[in-house]
Amino acid sequence: MTIRRLSVYTRCLLQLEEDGVKTVSSQELAERFNLNSAQVRKDLAYFGEFGVRGIGYYVSGLKAELQKILGLHREWPVALVGFGNLGSALFHYKGFARQGFRISAIFDDDPAKCNREVNGVPVLPARELGREVKARGIQIGIVAVPAESAQAVTDQLAAAGIKAILNFAPVRIRAPRDIRLKDVDLSIELETLSFYLAKSAR
Amino acid sequence: MTIRRLSVYTRCLLQLEEDGVKTVSSQELAERFNLNSAQVRKDLAYFGEFGVRGIGYYVSGLKAELQKILGLHREWPVALVGFGNLGSALFHYKGFARQGFRISAIFDDDPAKCNREVNGVPVLPARELGREVKARGIQIGIVAVPAESAQAVTDQLAAAGIKAILNFAPVRIRAPRDIRLKDVDLSIELETLSFYLAKSAR
Protein backbone atom coordinates (compact mmCIF):
# COMPACT_ATOMS: atom_id res chain seq x y z
CA MET A 1 0.00 0.00 0.00
CA THR A 2 1.39 3.43 -0.78
CA ILE A 3 2.00 5.83 2.07
CA ARG A 4 0.04 8.44 0.13
CA ARG A 5 -3.13 6.33 0.35
CA LEU A 6 -2.64 5.85 4.08
CA SER A 7 -2.54 9.65 4.35
CA VAL A 8 -5.74 9.98 2.38
CA TYR A 9 -7.60 7.42 4.54
CA THR A 10 -6.39 9.18 7.69
CA ARG A 11 -7.88 12.45 6.44
CA CYS A 12 -11.20 10.81 5.61
CA LEU A 13 -11.37 9.18 9.05
CA LEU A 14 -10.55 12.49 10.75
CA GLN A 15 -13.39 14.10 8.86
CA LEU A 16 -15.79 11.29 9.83
CA GLU A 17 -14.74 11.59 13.46
CA GLU A 18 -15.42 15.34 13.38
CA ASP A 19 -18.85 14.55 11.94
CA GLY A 20 -19.53 12.22 14.87
CA VAL A 21 -19.47 8.99 12.82
CA LYS A 22 -18.45 5.95 14.94
CA THR A 23 -18.15 3.13 12.41
CA VAL A 24 -17.71 3.01 8.64
CA SER A 25 -17.57 0.27 6.01
CA SER A 26 -14.97 0.35 3.27
CA GLN A 27 -17.78 0.91 0.75
CA GLU A 28 -19.22 3.88 2.65
CA LEU A 29 -15.75 5.34 2.94
CA ALA A 30 -15.16 4.95 -0.79
CA GLU A 31 -18.51 6.45 -1.75
CA ARG A 32 -18.36 9.35 0.62
CA PHE A 33 -14.86 10.40 -0.38
CA ASN A 34 -14.99 9.40 -4.02
CA LEU A 35 -12.31 6.70 -3.74
CA ASN A 36 -11.85 3.39 -5.58
CA SER A 37 -13.92 0.97 -3.46
CA ALA A 38 -12.05 -2.22 -4.44
CA GLN A 39 -8.79 -0.53 -3.49
CA VAL A 40 -10.15 0.74 -0.18
CA ARG A 41 -11.48 -2.72 0.72
CA LYS A 42 -8.16 -4.33 -0.09
CA ASP A 43 -6.09 -1.72 1.75
CA LEU A 44 -8.22 -1.69 4.89
CA ALA A 45 -8.24 -5.49 5.07
CA TYR A 46 -4.76 -5.15 6.61
CA PHE A 47 -6.41 -3.52 9.60
CA GLY A 48 -8.93 -6.28 10.26
CA GLU A 49 -8.53 -5.95 14.01
CA PHE A 50 -10.30 -2.58 13.86
CA GLY A 51 -13.18 -4.08 11.93
CA VAL A 52 -16.53 -5.45 13.08
CA ARG A 53 -18.08 -8.07 10.83
CA GLY A 54 -21.11 -6.71 8.99
CA ILE A 55 -20.56 -3.15 10.24
CA GLY A 56 -17.15 -1.95 9.13
CA TYR A 57 -14.37 -0.27 11.03
CA TYR A 58 -14.22 1.70 14.24
CA VAL A 59 -13.41 5.19 12.96
CA SER A 60 -11.35 6.36 15.95
CA GLY A 61 -9.40 3.13 16.41
CA LEU A 62 -8.50 2.81 12.75
CA LYS A 63 -7.59 6.50 12.53
CA ALA A 64 -5.29 6.27 15.56
CA GLU A 65 -3.55 3.20 14.11
CA LEU A 66 -2.98 4.86 10.72
CA GLN A 67 -1.69 8.02 12.43
CA LYS A 68 0.77 5.93 14.41
CA ILE A 69 2.07 4.24 11.25
CA LEU A 70 2.46 7.65 9.60
CA GLY A 71 4.28 9.02 12.64
CA LEU A 72 1.44 11.46 13.28
CA HIS A 73 0.85 10.42 16.91
CA ARG A 74 3.56 12.87 17.92
CA GLU A 75 4.53 16.42 17.04
CA TRP A 76 7.37 17.07 14.57
CA PRO A 77 9.22 20.35 14.85
CA VAL A 78 10.01 21.62 11.36
CA ALA A 79 12.54 24.18 10.07
CA LEU A 80 11.28 26.39 7.24
CA VAL A 81 14.01 27.88 5.05
CA GLY A 82 12.93 30.79 2.86
CA PHE A 83 10.31 33.31 3.97
CA GLY A 84 9.20 34.82 0.68
CA ASN A 85 5.71 34.34 -0.78
CA LEU A 86 5.93 30.55 -0.80
CA GLY A 87 7.51 30.33 2.66
CA SER A 88 4.84 32.64 4.09
CA ALA A 89 2.10 30.63 2.43
CA LEU A 90 3.50 27.38 3.84
CA PHE A 91 3.89 28.92 7.30
CA HIS A 92 0.24 29.94 7.35
CA TYR A 93 -0.95 26.70 5.74
CA LYS A 94 -3.41 25.19 8.21
CA GLY A 95 -2.94 21.64 6.99
CA PHE A 96 0.54 21.18 8.48
CA ALA A 97 -0.28 21.95 12.10
CA ARG A 98 -3.39 19.77 11.96
CA GLN A 99 -1.19 16.76 11.20
CA GLY A 100 1.34 17.54 13.93
CA PHE A 101 3.94 19.38 11.83
CA ARG A 102 4.88 22.49 13.75
CA ILE A 103 7.16 25.02 12.07
CA SER A 104 9.32 25.99 15.02
CA ALA A 105 11.99 28.11 13.31
CA ILE A 106 12.09 30.10 10.06
CA PHE A 107 15.33 31.03 8.28
CA ASP A 108 15.95 33.64 5.61
CA ASP A 109 19.06 35.35 4.29
CA ASP A 110 17.35 38.74 4.02
CA PRO A 111 18.33 40.68 7.18
CA ALA A 112 15.18 42.80 6.84
CA LYS A 113 13.02 39.71 7.53
CA CYS A 114 15.09 38.38 10.43
CA ASN A 115 15.28 38.74 14.20
CA ARG A 116 11.58 39.05 14.77
CA GLU A 117 8.77 36.65 15.54
CA VAL A 118 5.74 35.63 13.48
CA ASN A 119 2.94 34.09 15.57
CA GLY A 120 5.55 33.30 18.21
CA VAL A 121 7.97 31.62 15.79
CA PRO A 122 11.43 33.20 15.38
CA VAL A 123 12.66 34.31 11.94
CA LEU A 124 16.43 33.88 12.02
CA PRO A 125 19.38 34.60 9.74
CA ALA A 126 20.30 31.60 7.59
CA ARG A 127 23.77 31.44 9.15
CA GLU A 128 22.21 30.40 12.48
CA LEU A 129 20.54 27.39 10.90
CA GLY A 130 23.05 24.77 12.06
CA ARG A 131 23.01 25.84 15.67
CA GLU A 132 19.24 26.28 15.92
CA VAL A 133 18.35 23.02 14.22
CA LYS A 134 20.53 21.13 16.69
CA ALA A 135 19.34 23.12 19.72
CA ARG A 136 15.69 22.54 18.82
CA GLY A 137 16.07 18.87 17.84
CA ILE A 138 14.57 19.54 14.42
CA GLN A 139 14.60 16.56 12.03
CA ILE A 140 12.50 17.89 9.14
CA GLY A 141 13.38 20.84 6.89
CA ILE A 142 11.23 22.57 4.25
CA VAL A 143 13.10 24.25 1.40
CA ALA A 144 11.12 27.23 0.06
CA VAL A 145 13.92 29.31 -1.48
CA PRO A 146 14.46 30.20 -5.16
CA ALA A 147 15.86 27.45 -7.40
CA GLU A 148 19.35 28.93 -7.44
CA SER A 149 19.74 28.75 -3.64
CA ALA A 150 18.08 25.36 -3.10
CA GLN A 151 21.20 23.20 -3.26
CA ALA A 152 23.18 25.41 -0.87
CA VAL A 153 20.31 25.37 1.64
CA THR A 154 20.05 21.58 1.32
CA ASP A 155 23.76 21.24 2.05
CA GLN A 156 23.33 23.44 5.13
CA LEU A 157 20.36 21.38 6.35
CA ALA A 158 22.32 18.17 5.80
CA ALA A 159 25.31 19.54 7.74
CA ALA A 160 22.97 20.54 10.57
CA GLY A 161 21.85 16.92 10.94
CA ILE A 162 18.37 17.16 9.39
CA LYS A 163 16.90 13.71 8.57
CA ALA A 164 14.22 14.60 6.01
CA ILE A 165 13.76 17.42 3.50
CA LEU A 166 10.69 18.59 1.63
CA ASN A 167 11.82 20.64 -1.38
CA PHE A 168 9.45 23.14 -3.00
CA ALA A 169 12.09 24.80 -5.19
CA PRO A 170 11.45 23.88 -8.84
CA VAL A 171 14.86 22.24 -9.24
CA ARG A 172 16.27 18.81 -8.55
CA ILE A 173 18.56 18.88 -5.52
CA ARG A 174 20.91 16.26 -4.10
CA ALA A 175 21.24 15.18 -0.49
CA PRO A 176 23.32 12.53 1.27
CA ARG A 177 21.84 9.03 1.10
CA ASP A 178 20.79 8.90 4.73
CA ILE A 179 18.47 11.89 4.27
CA ARG A 180 14.94 11.34 2.97
CA LEU A 181 14.38 13.90 0.24
CA LYS A 182 11.02 14.63 -1.35
CA ASP A 183 10.56 17.07 -4.21
CA VAL A 184 7.18 18.75 -4.51
CA ASP A 185 6.49 19.75 -8.09
CA LEU A 186 3.30 21.77 -8.10
CA SER A 187 2.91 21.67 -11.87
CA ILE A 188 2.57 17.87 -11.86
CA GLU A 189 -0.88 18.36 -10.35
CA LEU A 190 -1.87 20.69 -13.19
CA GLU A 191 -0.71 18.12 -15.72
CA THR A 192 -3.19 15.58 -14.45
CA LEU A 193 -5.86 18.09 -15.41
CA SER A 194 -4.44 19.05 -18.81
CA PHE A 195 -4.17 15.33 -19.62
CA TYR A 196 -7.95 14.97 -19.26
CA LEU A 197 -8.71 18.24 -21.04
CA ALA A 198 -6.45 17.26 -23.96
CA LYS A 199 -8.01 13.79 -24.06
CA SER A 200 -11.56 15.11 -24.21
CA ALA A 201 -10.52 17.46 -27.02
CA ARG A 202 -9.07 14.61 -29.11
CA MET B 1 0.52 3.78 -16.22
CA THR B 2 -0.31 6.67 -13.92
CA ILE B 3 -0.38 10.16 -15.34
CA ARG B 4 1.90 11.25 -12.51
CA ARG B 5 4.66 8.94 -13.76
CA LEU B 6 4.28 10.28 -17.31
CA SER B 7 4.85 13.75 -15.85
CA VAL B 8 7.97 12.60 -14.05
CA TYR B 9 9.43 11.00 -17.19
CA THR B 10 8.70 14.14 -19.18
CA ARG B 11 10.67 16.21 -16.67
CA CYS B 12 13.62 13.82 -16.79
CA LEU B 13 13.66 13.88 -20.59
CA LEU B 14 13.50 17.70 -20.60
CA GLN B 15 16.50 17.77 -18.30
CA LEU B 16 18.42 15.31 -20.52
CA GLU B 17 17.59 17.39 -23.59
CA GLU B 18 18.90 20.52 -21.86
CA ASP B 19 22.07 18.58 -21.06
CA GLY B 20 22.49 17.71 -24.75
CA VAL B 21 21.77 13.99 -24.36
CA LYS B 22 20.33 12.44 -27.56
CA THR B 23 19.42 8.88 -26.53
CA VAL B 24 18.81 7.19 -23.20
CA SER B 25 18.09 3.62 -22.09
CA SER B 26 15.43 2.93 -19.48
CA GLN B 27 18.17 1.80 -17.09
CA GLU B 28 20.18 5.01 -17.52
CA LEU B 29 17.03 7.04 -17.00
CA ALA B 30 16.21 5.12 -13.82
CA GLU B 31 19.73 5.43 -12.41
CA ARG B 32 20.17 9.06 -13.21
CA PHE B 33 16.85 10.15 -11.74
CA ASN B 34 16.64 7.62 -8.93
CA LEU B 35 13.56 5.84 -10.31
CA ASN B 36 12.47 2.20 -10.12
CA SER B 37 14.19 0.67 -13.16
CA ALA B 38 11.76 -2.25 -13.66
CA GLN B 39 8.89 0.22 -13.61
CA VAL B 40 10.57 2.59 -16.07
CA ARG B 41 11.34 -0.27 -18.47
CA LYS B 42 7.76 -1.49 -18.33
CA ASP B 43 6.25 1.98 -18.73
CA LEU B 44 8.47 3.04 -21.62
CA ALA B 45 7.88 -0.22 -23.47
CA TYR B 46 4.57 1.38 -24.55
CA PHE B 47 6.60 3.84 -26.56
CA GLY B 48 8.66 1.28 -28.46
CA GLU B 49 8.47 3.31 -31.66
CA PHE B 50 10.78 5.90 -30.09
CA GLY B 51 13.31 3.23 -29.16
CA VAL B 52 16.42 1.96 -30.92
CA ARG B 53 17.39 -1.63 -30.15
CA GLY B 54 20.49 -1.79 -27.97
CA ILE B 55 20.62 1.98 -27.52
CA GLY B 56 17.45 3.13 -25.86
CA TYR B 57 15.08 5.94 -26.68
CA TYR B 58 15.41 9.13 -28.67
CA VAL B 59 15.15 11.77 -25.94
CA SER B 60 13.46 14.48 -28.02
CA GLY B 61 11.02 12.19 -29.80
CA LEU B 62 9.90 10.46 -26.64
CA LYS B 63 9.63 13.76 -24.75
CA ALA B 64 7.47 15.30 -27.48
CA GLU B 65 5.17 12.27 -27.48
CA LEU B 66 4.73 12.31 -23.70
CA GLN B 67 4.07 16.06 -23.77
CA LYS B 68 1.39 15.55 -26.38
CA ILE B 69 -0.31 12.88 -24.27
CA LEU B 70 -0.20 15.19 -21.25
CA GLY B 71 -1.61 18.07 -23.29
CA LEU B 72 1.61 20.05 -22.88
CA HIS B 73 2.20 20.65 -26.59
CA ARG B 74 -0.05 23.69 -26.30
CA GLU B 75 -0.48 26.58 -23.91
CA TRP B 76 -3.27 26.53 -21.32
CA PRO B 77 -4.54 29.84 -20.01
CA VAL B 78 -5.26 29.55 -16.28
CA ALA B 79 -7.36 31.65 -13.89
CA LEU B 80 -5.87 32.10 -10.43
CA VAL B 81 -8.39 32.91 -7.69
CA GLY B 82 -6.92 34.32 -4.49
CA PHE B 83 -3.88 36.56 -4.44
CA GLY B 84 -2.66 36.25 -0.88
CA ASN B 85 0.63 34.59 0.04
CA LEU B 86 -0.21 31.30 -1.59
CA GLY B 87 -1.67 32.90 -4.73
CA SER B 88 1.40 35.11 -5.10
CA ALA B 89 3.71 32.14 -4.62
CA LEU B 90 1.82 30.16 -7.26
CA PHE B 91 1.82 33.12 -9.65
CA HIS B 92 5.61 33.42 -9.40
CA TYR B 93 6.18 29.65 -9.45
CA LYS B 94 8.44 29.02 -12.44
CA GLY B 95 7.34 25.43 -12.90
CA PHE B 96 3.89 26.28 -14.30
CA ALA B 97 5.00 28.43 -17.22
CA ARG B 98 7.68 25.92 -18.19
CA GLN B 99 4.96 23.30 -18.75
CA GLY B 100 2.72 25.63 -20.74
CA PHE B 101 0.38 26.76 -17.95
CA ARG B 102 0.03 30.51 -18.24
CA ILE B 103 -1.85 32.35 -15.51
CA SER B 104 -3.69 34.89 -17.61
CA ALA B 105 -6.03 36.45 -15.07
CA ILE B 106 -5.94 36.77 -11.27
CA PHE B 107 -9.03 37.35 -9.14
CA ASP B 108 -9.32 38.56 -5.57
CA ASP B 109 -12.14 40.00 -3.50
CA ASP B 110 -9.90 42.57 -1.80
CA PRO B 111 -10.40 45.84 -3.73
CA ALA B 112 -6.92 47.02 -2.62
CA LYS B 113 -5.33 44.25 -4.69
CA CYS B 114 -7.47 44.72 -7.80
CA ASN B 115 -7.46 46.76 -10.98
CA ARG B 116 -3.74 46.66 -11.50
CA GLU B 117 -1.33 44.40 -13.39
CA VAL B 118 1.39 42.08 -12.12
CA ASN B 119 3.97 41.17 -14.77
CA GLY B 120 1.39 42.10 -17.40
CA VAL B 121 -1.39 39.97 -15.88
CA PRO B 122 -4.53 41.75 -14.66
CA VAL B 123 -5.70 41.40 -11.05
CA LEU B 124 -9.48 41.71 -11.17
CA PRO B 125 -12.38 41.82 -8.69
CA ALA B 126 -13.86 38.38 -8.07
CA ARG B 127 -17.26 39.53 -9.42
CA GLU B 128 -15.76 39.83 -12.93
CA LEU B 129 -14.67 36.20 -12.88
CA GLY B 130 -17.51 34.82 -14.99
CA ARG B 131 -17.17 37.37 -17.77
CA GLU B 132 -13.37 37.24 -17.93
CA VAL B 133 -13.11 33.45 -17.90
CA LYS B 134 -15.48 33.29 -20.86
CA ALA B 135 -13.84 36.15 -22.73
CA ARG B 136 -10.39 34.63 -22.36
CA GLY B 137 -11.41 31.04 -23.08
CA ILE B 138 -9.96 29.85 -19.78
CA GLN B 139 -10.58 26.17 -18.96
CA ILE B 140 -8.41 25.69 -15.86
CA GLY B 141 -8.86 27.43 -12.51
CA ILE B 142 -6.59 27.41 -9.47
CA VAL B 143 -8.25 27.94 -6.09
CA ALA B 144 -5.87 29.63 -3.64
CA VAL B 145 -8.33 31.24 -1.23
CA PRO B 146 -8.86 30.48 2.48
CA ALA B 147 -10.76 27.29 3.30
CA GLU B 148 -13.97 29.15 4.15
CA SER B 149 -14.26 30.76 0.68
CA ALA B 150 -13.16 27.75 -1.39
CA GLN B 151 -16.60 26.30 -2.06
CA ALA B 152 -18.08 29.65 -3.14
CA VAL B 153 -15.16 30.25 -5.52
CA THR B 154 -15.55 26.74 -6.93
CA ASP B 155 -19.23 27.39 -7.58
CA GLN B 156 -18.32 30.63 -9.38
CA LEU B 157 -15.71 28.85 -11.51
CA ALA B 158 -18.19 26.13 -12.37
CA ALA B 159 -20.81 28.68 -13.36
CA ALA B 160 -18.23 30.42 -15.56
CA GLY B 161 -17.71 27.23 -17.56
CA ILE B 162 -14.30 26.16 -16.18
CA LYS B 163 -13.48 22.52 -17.04
CA ALA B 164 -10.79 21.70 -14.47
CA ILE B 165 -9.96 22.97 -10.99
CA LEU B 166 -6.82 22.64 -8.91
CA ASN B 167 -7.69 23.29 -5.26
CA PHE B 168 -5.02 24.38 -2.80
CA ALA B 169 -7.44 25.31 0.00
CA PRO B 170 -7.11 22.78 2.83
CA VAL B 171 -10.74 21.73 2.60
CA ARG B 172 -12.69 19.26 0.51
CA ILE B 173 -14.81 21.05 -2.09
CA ARG B 174 -17.50 19.77 -4.43
CA ALA B 175 -17.87 20.49 -8.13
CA PRO B 176 -20.30 19.30 -10.81
CA ARG B 177 -19.42 15.89 -12.26
CA ASP B 178 -18.26 17.23 -15.63
CA ILE B 179 -15.50 19.27 -13.97
CA ARG B 180 -12.17 17.61 -13.19
CA LEU B 181 -11.30 18.54 -9.63
CA LYS B 182 -7.93 17.89 -8.02
CA ASP B 183 -7.18 18.69 -4.38
CA VAL B 184 -3.59 19.46 -3.51
CA ASP B 185 -2.86 18.66 0.11
CA LEU B 186 0.62 19.90 0.90
CA SER B 187 0.83 18.06 4.21
CA ILE B 188 0.54 14.65 2.50
CA GLU B 189 4.07 15.18 1.23
CA LEU B 190 5.32 15.79 4.76
CA GLU B 191 3.65 12.59 5.93
CA THR B 192 5.74 10.49 3.56
CA LEU B 193 8.74 11.85 5.44
CA SER B 194 7.38 11.40 8.95
CA PHE B 195 6.45 7.81 8.03
CA TYR B 196 10.11 7.02 7.40
CA LEU B 197 11.35 8.97 10.41
CA ALA B 198 8.85 7.19 12.66
CA LYS B 199 9.81 3.84 11.14
CA SER B 200 13.52 4.33 11.72
CA ALA B 201 12.79 5.36 15.33
CA ARG B 202 10.86 2.12 15.98
Chai-1 contact restraints between the chains, C-beta under 6 A:
chainA,res_idxA,chainB,res_idxB,connection_type,confidence,min_distance_angstrom,max_distance_angstrom,comment,restraint_id
A,I3,B,T192,contact,1.0,0.0,6.0,A-B,restraint_1
A,I3,B,F195,contact,1.0,0.0,6.0,A-B,restraint_2
A,S7,B,I188,contact,1.0,0.0,6.0,A-B,restraint_3
A,S7,B,E191,contact,1.0,0.0,6.0,A-B,restraint_4
A,L70,B,E191,contact,1.0,0.0,6.0,A-B,restraint_5
A,L70,B,F195,contact,1.0,0.0,6.0,A-B,restraint_6
A,G71,B,S194,contact,1.0,0.0,6.0,A-B,restraint_7
A,G71,B,F195,contact,1.0,0.0,6.0,A-B,restraint_8
A,G71,B,L197,contact,1.0,0.0,6.0,A-B,restraint_9
A,G71,B,A198,contact,1.0,0.0,6.0,A-B,restraint_10
A,W76,B,S194,contact,1.0,0.0,6.0,A-B,restraint_11
A,N85,B,N85,contact,1.0,0.0,6.0,A-B,restraint_12
A,N85,B,S88,contact,1.0,0.0,6.0,A-B,restraint_13
A,N85,B,A89,contact,1.0,0.0,6.0,A-B,restraint_14
A,L86,B,A89,contact,1.0,0.0,6.0,A-B,restraint_15
A,S88,B,N85,contact,1.0,0.0,6.0,A-B,restraint_16
A,A89,B,N85,contact,1.0,0.0,6.0,A-B,restraint_17
A,A89,B,L86,contact,1.0,0.0,6.0,A-B,restraint_18
A,A89,B,A89,contact,1.0,0.0,6.0,A-B,restraint_19
A,Y93,B,L186,contact,1.0,0.0,6.0,A-B,restraint_20
A,K94,B,P170,contact,1.0,0.0,6.0,A-B,restraint_21
A,G95,B,P170,contact,1.0,0.0,6.0,A-B,restraint_22
A,G95,B,L186,contact,1.0,0.0,6.0,A-B,restraint_23
A,G95,B,S187,contact,1.0,0.0,6.0,A-B,restraint_24
A,F96,B,S187,contact,1.0,0.0,6.0,A-B,restraint_25
A,Q99,B,S187,contact,1.0,0.0,6.0,A-B,restraint_26
A,F101,B,L190,contact,1.0,0.0,6.0,A-B,restraint_27
A,Q139,B,L197,contact,1.0,0.0,6.0,A-B,restraint_28
A,I140,B,L193,contact,1.0,0.0,6.0,A-B,restraint_29
A,K163,B,L197,contact,1.0,0.0,6.0,A-B,restraint_30
A,A164,B,L193,contact,1.0,0.0,6.0,A-B,restraint_31
A,A164,B,L197,contact,1.0,0.0,6.0,A-B,restraint_32
A,L166,B,E189,contact,1.0,0.0,6.0,A-B,restraint_33
A,L166,B,L190,contact,1.0,0.0,6.0,A-B,restraint_34
A,P170,B,K94,contact,1.0,0.0,6.0,A-B,restraint_35
A,P170,B,G95,contact,1.0,0.0,6.0,A-B,restraint_36
A,R180,B,L193,contact,1.0,0.0,6.0,A-B,restraint_37
A,R180,B,Y196,contact,1.0,0.0,6.0,A-B,restraint_38
A,K182,B,E189,contact,1.0,0.0,6.0,A-B,restraint_39
A,K182,B,T192,contact,1.0,0.0,6.0,A-B,restraint_40
A,K182,B,L193,contact,1.0,0.0,6.0,A-B,restraint_41
A,V184,B,E189,contact,1.0,0.0,6.0,A-B,restraint_42
A,L186,B,Y93,contact,1.0,0.0,6.0,A-B,restraint_43
A,L186,B,G95,contact,1.0,0.0,6.0,A-B,restraint_44
A,S187,B,G95,contact,1.0,0.0,6.0,A-B,restraint_45
A,S187,B,F96,contact,1.0,0.0,6.0,A-B,restraint_46
A,S187,B,Q99,contact,1.0,0.0,6.0,A-B,restraint_47
A,I188,B,S7,contact,1.0,0.0,6.0,A-B,restraint_48
A,E189,B,L166,contact,1.0,0.0,6.0,A-B,restraint_49
A,E189,B,K182,contact,1.0,0.0,6.0,A-B,restraint_50
A,E189,B,V184,contact,1.0,0.0,6.0,A-B,restraint_51
A,L190,B,F101,contact,1.0,0.0,6.0,A-B,restraint_52
A,L190,B,L166,contact,1.0,0.0,6.0,A-B,restraint_53
A,E191,B,S7,contact,1.0,0.0,6.0,A-B,restraint_54
A,E191,B,L70,contact,1.0,0.0,6.0,A-B,restraint_55
A,T192,B,I3,contact,1.0,0.0,6.0,A-B,restraint_56
A,T192,B,K182,contact,1.0,0.0,6.0,A-B,restraint_57
A,L193,B,I140,contact,1.0,0.0,6.0,A-B,restraint_58
A,L193,B,A164,contact,1.0,0.0,6.0,A-B,restraint_59
A,L193,B,R180,contact,1.0,0.0,6.0,A-B,restraint_60
A,L193,B,K182,contact,1.0,0.0,6.0,A-B,restraint_61
A,S194,B,G71,contact,1.0,0.0,6.0,A-B,restraint_62
A,S194,B,W76,contact,1.0,0.0,6.0,A-B,restraint_63
A,F195,B,I3,contact,1.0,0.0,6.0,A-B,restraint_64
A,F195,B,L70,contact,1.0,0.0,6.0,A-B,restraint_65
A,F195,B,G71,contact,1.0,0.0,6.0,A-B,restraint_66
A,Y196,B,R180,contact,1.0,0.0,6.0,A-B,restraint_67
A,L197,B,G71,contact,1.0,0.0,6.0,A-B,restraint_68
A,L197,B,Q139,contact,1.0,0.0,6.0,A-B,restraint_69
A,L197,B,K163,contact,1.0,0.0,6.0,A-B,restraint_70
A,L197,B,A164,contact,1.0,0.0,6.0,A-B,restraint_71
A,A198,B,G71,contact,1.0,0.0,6.0,A-B,restraint_72
